[in-house]
Amino acid sequence: MKKFAVILSGSGVFDGTEIHEATLSLLAIAQAGAEYEIFAPDIPQHHVINHITGEEMNETRNVLIESARIARGKISLLSAFESSSFDAILFPGGFGVAKNLCSLAVKGPDCSVNADVEKAIKAMYNAKKPIGALCIAPALIARVIEGVKVTIGQDESTAGAIHSMGGVHISTTHGEVVEDKTKRVFTTPCYMLDASISDIYNGANNVVKAMMDNMK
């Protein structure tokens, strides 16, 4: 049975992981006959957003603890990730990717990447194992893997940042997957487009299927 590492960045679209993308990715993995283990870095969140008002809240939270909400408590430290134990790695989206896993939201293409996140991506890339990313997460991959082909949909600003980081952006719509077969990176836009929850499932499912096909 193939095994995916799924990397979360908190809980909630505006300051953590996009919950629909995470949950539907886990469902797609299970339906594909594979299994998964969930990871997150043990670091403070960049900030906390009230998801009703969109305003910043005067409190602090931890990315690992918040991600554990989605994982139902069954989560591992990203610092303990071992690429040899997994066949693929997958990053759901949400602004936590751009705020917690890297500093893209603040520094744009000059962003830095969390050391454990970068180590995990590079380990899987060097092992020639599939890397999947949804929504804004492909921009993170472009920061780590030079020259990679990815998609975040049609957002010109983010596509420009990907280009500035040395990546190649391909414009897509709902459910479409960009496959960089040379680098084994698989991406889809999800909520970077105006999407329904069924669009999100299609995107997550199509990415997982493409990754599974690459492992055959």
C-alpha positions in Angstrom: 0.0 0.0 0.0 1.4 3.4 -1.0 1.8 6.0 1.7 1.4 9.7 1.5 2.8 12.3 3.9 0.3 15.2 4.1 1.7 18.5 5.4 -0.6 20.9 7.2 0.0 24.6 8.2 -2.7 25.2 10.9 -6.5 25.1 10.8 -8.5 27.6 8.8 -8.1 29.1 5.3 -7.0 32.6 6.4 -4.2 31.7 8.8 -3.7 28.0 8.4 -4.7 25.0 6.2 -7.7 25.2 4.0 -9.9 22.6 5.7 -11.9 21.4 2.6 -8.7 20.9 0.7 -7.0 19.0 3.5 -10.0 16.8 4.2 -10.9 16.0 0.6 -7.2 15.2 -0.1 -7.2 12.7 2.7 -10.5 11.2 1.3 -9.0 11.0 -2.2 -5.9 9.2 -0.8 -8.0 6.7 1.0 -10.3 6.1 -2.0 -7.2 5.5 -4.2 -6.3 2.6 -1.9 -3.4 4.4 -0.2 -2.7 5.5 3.3 -1.5 8.7 4.8 0.3 10.2 7.8 -0.2 13.9 8.7 2.6 16.2 9.7 3.0 19.9 10.7 5.9 22.0 12.1 5.9 22.8 15.8 6.1 26.6 15.3 4.0 29.7 16.2 1.4 30.8 13.7 2.2 34.0 11.8 -1.0 35.5 13.3 -4.6 34.5 14.1 -7.5 35.6 12.0 -11.2 35.8 13.0 -12.8 33.8 10.2 -16.1 35.7 10.5 -14.8 39.3 10.3 -11.4 38.7 8.6 -9.7 40.8 11.3 -6.5 39.9 13.2 -7.0 38.7 16.7 -4.9 39.5 19.7 -3.8 35.9 20.5 -1.1 33.4 19.6 -1.5 29.8 18.4 0.8 26.9 17.4 0.8 25.4 13.9 1.2 21.8 15.1 -1.6 22.1 17.7 -4.0 23.8 15.3 -3.2 21.2 12.5 -4.1 18.5 15.0 -7.7 19.7 14.9 -7.9 18.5 11.3 -5.8 15.4 12.0 -8.2 14.5 14.9 -5.1 14.5 17.2 -3.1 11.9 15.1 -0.3 14.1 13.9 3.5 13.9 13.7 6.3 16.5 14.0 7.5 17.5 10.6 11.0 17.5 12.1 10.7 13.7 12.4 9.7 13.2 8.8 11.7 10.5 7.0 11.4 10.4 3.2 12.3 6.7 3.1 9.0 5.9 4.9 6.8 7.5 2.2 6.0 7.2 -1.4 4.7 10.7 -1.9 4.2 14.1 -0.2 1.2 16.4 -0.5 0.6 20.0 0.5 -3.0 21.3 0.8 -3.4 25.0 0.5 -4.7 27.8 2.7 -2.9 31.0 3.6 -1.0 29.1 6.3 1.2 27.8 3.6 2.2 31.4 2.7 2.3 32.6 6.3 3.5 29.7 8.4 5.4 27.3 6.1 7.1 30.2 4.3 7.0 34.0 4.3 5.5 34.4 0.8 2.5 36.5 2.1 4.9 39.0 3.6 8.0 38.9 1.4 6.7 37.7 -2.0 9.2 36.0 -4.2 12.0 36.9 -1.7 10.4 34.6 0.9 12.2 32.1 3.0 10.9 28.6 3.7 10.7 26.8 7.1 13.7 24.6 7.4 11.8 21.4 8.1 9.4 22.1 5.2 12.3 22.7 2.8 14.1 19.6 4.0 11.1 17.4 3.4 10.5 18.7 -0.1 14.1 18.4 -1.1 14.3 14.9 0.4 11.3 13.7 -1.7 12.5 15.5 -4.8 16.0 13.9 -4.5 14.4 10.5 -4.0 12.4 11.1 -7.2 9.1 10.6 -5.3 5.9 12.5 -6.3 5.2 15.9 -4.8 1.6 17.3 -4.8 0.4 20.8 -4.0 -3.0 22.5 -4.0 -4.1 26.1 -4.1 -1.3 28.5 -3.1 1.0 25.6 -2.1 2.5 25.3 -5.6 4.2 28.7 -5.0 6.0 27.1 -2.0 7.2 24.3 -4.2 8.5 26.8 -6.8 10.5 28.5 -4.1 12.3 25.2 -3.2 12.6 23.4 -6.6 14.1 25.7 -9.2 12.5 25.7 -12.7 9.4 23.6 -11.7 6.2 23.8 -13.7 3.2 24.5 -11.5 -0.3 26.1 -11.5 -2.2 28.2 -9.0 -5.0 28.8 -11.5 -5.1 32.3 -13.1 -4.0 34.8 -10.4 -1.5 37.1 -12.2 0.2 38.3 -9.0 1.0 34.9 -7.6 1.9 33.6 -11.1 4.3 36.6 -11.3 5.9 35.6 -8.0 6.3 32.0 -9.2 8.1 33.4 -12.3 10.3 35.6 -10.2 11.3 32.6 -8.1 12.4 30.7 -11.3 9.3 28.6 -11.7 7.1 28.2 -14.7 3.4 28.9 -14.3 0.7 27.3 -16.4 -2.8 28.8 -16.4 -5.6 26.3 -15.5 -9.2 26.1 -14.4 -11.2 23.8 -12.0 -9.9 20.3 -11.6 -7.0 20.6 -14.1 -3.6 19.2 -13.0 -0.3 20.5 -14.2 2.2 17.6 -14.2 5.9 18.3 -14.3 6.8 14.8 -15.1 10.6 15.5 -15.1 10.5 16.8 -11.5 7.5 14.7 -10.5 5.4 17.6 -9.2 1.6 17.7 -9.5 -0.4 20.8 -8.9 -4.0 22.1 -9.1 -5.6 25.5 -8.3 -8.5 24.6 -6.0 -9.6 27.7 -4.0 -7.2 30.0 -5.9 -10.2 30.0 -8.2 -13.8 30.9 -7.3 -14.6 27.3 -6.5 -17.4 25.0 -5.1 -16.6 22.2 -2.7 -17.2 19.7 -5.5 -14.5 21.6 -7.6 -12.2 21.1 -4.6 -12.8 17.4 -4.5 -12.2 17.1 -8.2 -8.9 18.9 -8.0 -7.7 17.0 -5.0 -8.8 13.7 -6.4 -7.2 14.4 -9.8 -3.9 15.3 -8.2 -3.9 12.1 -6.0 -4.7 10.0 -9.1 -1.9 11.6 -11.1 0.5 11.0 -8.2 -0.6 7.4 -7.9 -0.2 6.8 -11.6 3.4 8.2 -11.4 4.2 5.6 -8.7 3.2 2.6 -10.9 
